[in-house]
Structures are given as C-alpha cells and as structure tokens.
Amino acid sequence: MTPDELWALPPHEFNKWREENDLPKLFDFFNSYLPDFSFWLACYGFEVSFLIKLNSPGELFHGETEKYLIESTENGEVQFFFVEPRSDKAGREIEKIAKQQKQKFIKFTPYLIWGKRRFNKDRFIPTKFSGEVDTLTFTTGTAPDVPEMCSWILLSGITVLKLGGTTLKEGLLINGRNLDFTNLDFLKIQGKYHGNTSQKIFFSHCHNIILENAQLNFYEFSDCDIQNLKLSNDSDIYSFLFRGGNIWVLDSKDSSIRNTTFYNSSISRFNLNNTFIENIKYVPAKTKRNYGKSMTYETISDNYKRFRLAYNKLGARNETRECYYFERKFDMLRRVIEIDTFNSVYKFSFSPGRSFMVLKNLSKDCINSIINLSKSVNPIFNYLTWGFGERPQRLLVVSIIVILVYSIIYNNIGIRSDLIESIYFSTISFTRVGGYEIKDLSSLNKLLIGTEALLGWIIIVFLINGYANKTKY
C-alpha cells in the first residue's frame, strides 16, 4: 500500500495492517541479525506473534532501566501497556498495584540495555559498513532528497515502512498509530486537529517534516533521527519530548513551542524566528555522535545562546539568566577540553624521519595549549567564584573559606592566642567592620592582614555586583 492509502486507514486498521504485513518482517530481521536477540526473547518468555500486537515495538528496545509490560482489560478488550519506573521503590509500587487489581505483568530489561550488560560494552550491534553501534540506527538510504523515492535502511539490513512524502490534512488522526521503525521523511502536517491523546514514536527517520498552521500535543520522539523540522504559519507544539537521537535543524517561524523537553538530545542548530517559547527544558547530551567533546560543548553553548536570545525578546528574565549561565559554562568547558598538549602525538615507533614530525606537532600543541589555558583562566575563575554573575551566593562560600584559612594562619603564627579569637579577628579584618590593635605586629603580619582586607573588599564588591547583575535582563 502507498503512504496515502495507509494514512487513510483508521488507526486500528492501520495497526492491524502493520501487524500482518510489516512487523513480522521487522522482527524476523531482529531475530536473525541482532546479537542474542532470540536468547533475550527466551529470557522473558516473549513470542514474536505476541510482541507484534503491542503496537509499540520500540518500547521493547528503548529505556534506561527495567520496564513493566502490564495487561489491562477495558470494555472487555485485553490491552497491554508499558511502564518505566523511576526507582526501585516505584517498581515495587507498580507490582503491588498490579497484584491488587489482578493484572498480569512481565518485568523485563529493554534489549539495548540488556545487550550492553551481556556483552559488557556499549557498542555491540554490528553493521556492514559502520562498525559496531550502540543503538538501532539508520545506516544507509536512497534518494534522500526525493520525497517520492526516499527510503531508509535500518542497520544496513531492512528497509523500514515508508509513511512520508505526503500531506496530512486537518482531522486526520495521527494519534493511536504504531509509527515505530518507520520512514516519515517529507511528511507535511496541516490543520489543528490530529488527535488528543499521547503519541510515542521510537527509532524512526524524521527528516524534512513540516508543520503548517498545525497543532500537535503530547508527542514523544525517542532515538529518532530528526533533520529540518519546520514550524510555520501559527503552528503550535505543546508537551513534546525529544529523548535521545539527533536533531540536526529545528526551524520555527511565527509559531509557538511550549512545555517541550530536549532530553539527552543532540541539537546541532535551530532558528526561533518570531517564535513564542515557554517552559523549555534542555538537558544536553553528554556526547554527540561522531563528534568530540569540544565540538559537543561548543554546540551546547550555542544552543543556550539561541534560547537566551529568544527568551530575552519575550522579556522572560529568569529563563534568560539561566540560559546565559549555561551558555558561559559550556563555553568554558570547551576551552578547558581544548587544553591538550599531546593531542597530535600518536603511538608509533620513532624513526629519524618521524621524530622531527612528532616534535613539530608537540611544539605546536604546546603553544595552542598555552593559548587555550590563558583563555580559560578567567572563565574558570568566574565560574567557581560567582557563576558568571548568575550565582553570586557562591561568594558567600568563598568568603567563609577565606576567613577560615586566615584564622588558621593567625592562630599558627601567634597573631591571636586561640582559634575562636583568630576567627573573630579574621572576620573583622575581612569585613573591616571593627577596630583592632595591630601596632605591635611586625610588618609582614600587617601585610598579611592587609591582603585579607583587600580580598574582603574585592569579594564584597563582586557580591554586590552579582546581585545587581540579576536585574540585567
């Protein structure tokens, strides 16, 4: 069937078609290709004929902890749903409730986490051309720029169901369809109503998706490849979760993005042109696939900058300040990562011809590291002391440390006879709020007291400036 014909089916008939025509081929591929997949099935007593009826096969693979597959009967119809507890305590509560309501349940570990533990390595899934990978990724495709011909191959082994290259008009239901492991490239969504229930999409290819005067609520994209997601003409997305995967380009114009979370997602670049944003949560990925940490931190810093500019235009001061803080923090981390003197020294046997090249590269890296180190000192100091002006309360901790250090020094060198008196003496020296007699002290001791007074003056000025800085935006 063509994508248009599949979308024209009601959600339950659409899922039935996939159950009979598409998902058996997909699970046959998993069974023959994924390492020990059949053994994973046997561990939990899973039958493929049962799994393809769940209408959410991606749940079996995705997750950071153990999950529950719970049976529920509604209006005489048996249904199954997945629950991922946040803690062991929550898991025990789920089991207790299921037993009280006499609901059958299966506790299982998602395949990807199970495989990493079994093979004791993150990358355990082989591909034909890309080595081993840590997730179910799309490795090759054909005609990626031609909507009618575009196709994508999962793990270089199976072409997933094509559902893109078409337009979904207002009123066509998206919610309730099994859209896991599909090709949604060049899907255009128009209009305000496409369902009002939550929709989860796992491991799908989502390039060049356009929302035009569209409204979508309660969507979750997990480990999906997303490129060129465009919002225009008063489109609105609400309560979206982008979890894992890559978001290469997000382009929004004259639209709104609300209650949206980017969790452990790599965002390469995005544009928010005349876009209303509200309650955006950004938890960046620790590493960006195929890129080093330096470029990852640079991208994260740039993303926070774009969020800051968008919030600033809306007059959202608190959000603007938070984005400014994280923008500076990740830019600092980028500079620190770039301090690597031995970056170009590789392990090989030294020979007269290569020794000169090694020394040349080492000299070049030393110079670059010194330059990067000099650029990093000020950001690191700003971050630790007062959080670039956005965490001035850190100066209170710094003040206490300075007072205690000088107290110990005063006590050890005999300026004051006991520790409590030394703390008092150090405090009034730091704050310069009281008088004290120092005429009988040596010049070096007077100089020591002067350094504490100078530090106190500097820190107090920074503290006042830091709290004043909170009215900047």
N, C-alpha and C positions, 0 to 999 in steps of 0.2 A: 504494500500500500504506500501511497505517496504521503509526504508530511501533511498536506492539506486534508487528505482523507482521514488520516489518523487523528488530527486535531478536531475534525468534525464529529468524531465519535464521542458520546458521553463518557465521563471519567471512568465509570465502572467497566464499560465495554472496551475502552482504551487499555485499561489494565489487564483485562481478560485477553485481549489480542497479544499483548506483550508476554503474558504468561504462557500462551500457546505457541507463539511464533518466534519470539526474540530471546527471552530469558533462558530457555533450555540450551540454546547455542552458547550463550554467555557463560553459563555455569559449566557446560562441558569443557569450554576453554579453560576456565579456572581450575577445573579438576585435573586437566592434563598438563597444565603449564605451571601453576603456582606451586612452589616447593611445599610438599607435605600437606597440600590442601585436603586431600582425601582423609589423611590422618586427623586433621583438625575437625573435619565433619564427624568422624567416628568418636572423637573425644567427647562430643556433646550430643551424640545420637541424632545428628541432623541428617535428614534426607533431602536431596535436591528438589524432589517433587513437592516437598513441604515449603522449602525456602522460597521458591519462585512465586508462591502465592502470598507472600508477606507484603508485596507492593512497596517495599523499601529495602532492596538488597544492599544498598550502600551502608546501612546500619550494621551489617554483619562484619564489615571491614574497618569502619572508622570508629575511633574512640581512644581515649587516653587511659581508661580504667575498665574494669569488668562491667558488663551490662546485664540487664534482665529482659528476657522475652516473656511477656505475660499474656495469658489467654483471657479474653473477656467476651461475655455473651450479651449482646444488646439486641432487643426486639427479636429474640430467637436466632440471631445470626452470630456465629462464632468469629471473633476478630482477634488479632494479635497486635500488640504494640510494644515498643522498646522503651526502656527507662535506663538512663545512665546516672547512677547515684554519685553524689559529690564526695561522699565519705563512706567509711565502713559502717558508721552509725546509721547513715541514711539507707544503706543497703539492708541492714538488719530490719529497719522500719518497713521497707518495701516488702520484705519477706513476711513480716508479721501481718501486714495488712492483707497481702495476697492469701495467706493461710486462713485469716479470719473470714474472708469473702469466698473462700474455697475456689480460688483461681489457680490454675496450673501455671507454673513459671519455670523457665530454664535460665540458670546463671551461666554466662559464658564470657570468654575473653575475645574481643574482636580479632580477626585474623591477623591484621598487620602488627598489633602489639604482641600477639601470641607468637608470630613468626620471629620477631626481633628477639624475644626471650629464648625461643627454642634454638635459634642459630647463633645467639649471643653476638649479634651485630645489627646495626641499623639498616644497612643496605644488604638485603638478602634475596631480592627478586631479580632474576636475570632478564636482560633484554638482548636482542640480536645485535644492536649497534651502539648502545649507550652504557654498556657495562651493567652493574647491578644498581638498583634503585630501591628507595625505602617506601614507596607508595605505588598505587595503581595509576600510572601516568600515561599520557598520550605521547607516543614516541615518533610517529610519522603521520602524514596526512597528504591528501591530494587536492589540488585546485583550491587552496585556502582562500583565494580572493574571488572565487566564482560561486555565488550563493547556490546555483542550481546543481553544481558538480562537487561541492565541497564534501569531503569525508575525512574521518579521523580514525586512526588505528590505535587500540589500547595495547600497550606493551608489545608492539610490533607483531601482534598475533591475531587480533579480531577487530573488524570494522564495526563500530557501535551504530546504533539506530539513528538515522538522520531525521531530526524533527525541526530543523531550522530552514532558512530560505523562504519563509512565508510570513504573512501578516495575520496577527490575531486581533480581530475586531472587538469592540466593546460588547460585553455579555458572554464571550466565550470563556468557559471555565478552565482555568489552569490548575487551581487547587484540586487535590484529590487524585492527581495523576502520578504515576510512577515515572519520574523523569531522571532516575539514576542511570549512570553509564549511557548517556545519550549525547548526540551532537546537536547543540542548539544554536550553532553559528547562524548569523544573519536572521535572527528572529526579531520581528518588529511587533511591538505591543501597543495598541491604541485603545483609548477609552478608559472609563473609570471603574468598570466592574468586571472582575475576573475571578471572583470567589472571595469568601470572607473567613476562611479557615487557614491554619498554618500550613506551610508547604516547605518540605525539606528536599534538597537536591544534593546528591553525593556524586563525586567523581565524574562530572560532565564537562564537556567542552563548550564554552560560552563566549565565543568571540563575536564582536560586531553586533551586539544586542542593542536595540533602540527602543526607548520608551518615549512615545509621542502623545502628549496630553493624556498620559496614563496614570493610574493609581494602583499601586500594589502594596499590600500589607502582610506582615508576618511571614517573611521568607528567610530561609537559611540555606546558604551555599557553603558546602563543606568540601574541601580539597577539589575545588573546581578551577579550571583554567579560564580566567576572565580577561579579555582584552577588548578595548574600545566599547565599554559600557556607556551609552549616551542617554542623557535625560534632556528633554526639551519641551517647550510649549506647555508650561504649567504642569509638568509631571510631578508626581509625589510618591516617594517610597517611605514607608513607615515600619519600624520594628524589623529591620533587616539585620542578619548576622552573616558576615563573611568570615569563615573559620578555615584557617589553613589555605593552601593553594596560593596562586599568584593573581594579583590584579594589576595588569600592565597599564591600562589607561582608563580613568574614570572622568568623563567629560559631562558636566552638568550646566545647563543654561536656562535661566528663567524657570527654575524648578525648586523643589524642597527635598531635603534629606533629614529625616527625624528619627530619633531613637534607634540609631544604627551603630552597630559594633563591628570593628575590624579587629578580629582576634587572631593573633599569630599569623597574620596575613602579610604578604609582601606586596606593598603598593609602590609601583615604580614612579608614576606621576599621575596627577589629576588636576583638573581645572574646575573651579567653582565660580562660574560667571553669573552674577546676579542670582545666586542660589541661597535660599534660606536654610541654615543648618541649626539643629537643636539636639542637644543630648547625644553628641557623637563621642563614642568611646573607642580609643585607638590603642590596642595592645600589640606593638610591632613584633614581627618575627625576629627571633634571636639571630638567625642566619638566613640569608637569601640564596636560594638555589642558584648554583653556577657563579656566585659572586663571593668575594672575600668580605671579611668583616668591615674593612674600611669603607667599601662602597655601600655595604648594608647600612652602616651608621650615617653615611652621607645622605642616602635616600630617606632614612627615617627623619633626619633633621630637616630635610627639605619638605617632607610631608607635614611636619608640625608647623613649619613656616607658613605653608599654604592654609592650614587650618587657622593659624593665628590671624592671618590677613582677612580671612572670611569672617571670623568672629569679631574682629575689630570693626569691620564695616557695619556689623549688626549691633555694635555697642555692647557686646557681651564681655564685660570686663574680666570676670573671674576666669572664664574659659580662655580669653586672650592671654592672661598672665600665665596660666598653666601651660599653654602651648609654647609661649616664649621660653619658659623654664626648660621644657624638654627639648626644644629646638637647640638651645645653647648646650644642654647636657650631652646630646648625641653628637653635636659638632665637636665638643671637647673629646669625647671617646674616639671619634675618628682621628683626631690629631694624635692622641696617645697611641693608637694602633699603628700609625704610620712611623712611629719611632722604632725602627728595626734595622740595626746596624748590619746584621748578617743576612739580609734579605736575598742577596744575589750570590751567596756562597753556596755552592752545591757540592754534594759528596761525590768526588771522583779522584782518581789517582793523580797526584801532582806530577806534572812534567814541565820541562823548561818552557815549552810553548804556552802552556795553560797557566802557569804560576803567575805570569805577568797579568793575564786577564783577570785572575782571581783578585790580585792586589788592586788592580784598577777598579773593579766592581766594589771591593771592600772600601776603598778610599771614597768612592762616590757615595756609597751608602752611609758612611760615617758623616760626611758633610750634610747629606739630606737629613740624617737623624738629629744632628746638632741643630739644624734649622727648625725641624719639627718640634724638637724639645724646647727651643726658645719660644716657639709659638704656643706651646702647651702650658708653660708655667703659669701665665696669668689666668687662663681659663680654669685650670685645676685649683688655683688659689681661690678664685671667685666662687667656684662650685663648693669647695669644702667649707669656706668661711660663712658665706651668706646666700648661697644658691643663686648667684647672679642677680641679687637684689630681691628675689622672689621668696627666699627662705631666710629672712633676717633673724628668725629665732635661733638659728644656728650660732649666731654671735654670742648668745647668752651662754651656750655650752663652751664656746671658745673663751669667754670671759672667766668662767669658773675654772677652766683648765689653767689659764694664765695665773690667776690668783693663787691656786693651789701650788703650782710649780714655784712661784716666787716665795710662797710661805715656807716651803721646804728649804729653799736656798737660804732665806733669812734665818731660819732656825739652825741650820747646819753651820753657818759661818759666824753665828753668835750675835747677829744684829738684835734679835729678840730671844728671850730665855726659854720659852716653851712654844709648842706648836699652836695652841689656841691664840696666844698673843701675836704670834707670827701671822696667823690668818687675818686677825684684826688689822695688823699693821699693813699687810699686803692689800687688804680691801680698801682701806682709806688712801693708800698710795695709788691704787688703780683708779679709784673714782675721784680722788682729790676733793673729798667732801669734809675732811677734818684736818686739824693741825697736828703736827707731831715734831718732836725734837730730834734733829739729825746733826746738830753742830759738832757733837763729839765723835761722829763717824768719820772713817777715812774717806779719801777722795774716791777710791774705787767703789766703796759701798754707796756713796752718794750717787755715783754714776749709775750703779745697778738700780737704785731706787728710781732714778730719772728715766731709765729705759722702761720700767713698768708703768710709770706715769704717762710716758709717751704712747706706749701701747694702749693704755686705757683710753687716752684721748682719741686715738685713731679708731678703736673699736666702737666707742660711743658715737662718734661721728658717722661711722658706717651703719650702726644700728638705727640711728635717726633717719639717715638717708634711705635705708632699706624699707622702713615702714612708709616713708614719704613716697618711695617708688611705687607702692601699691596703688597710688592714685594716678599712675602714668597713663593707663588706658581707660 
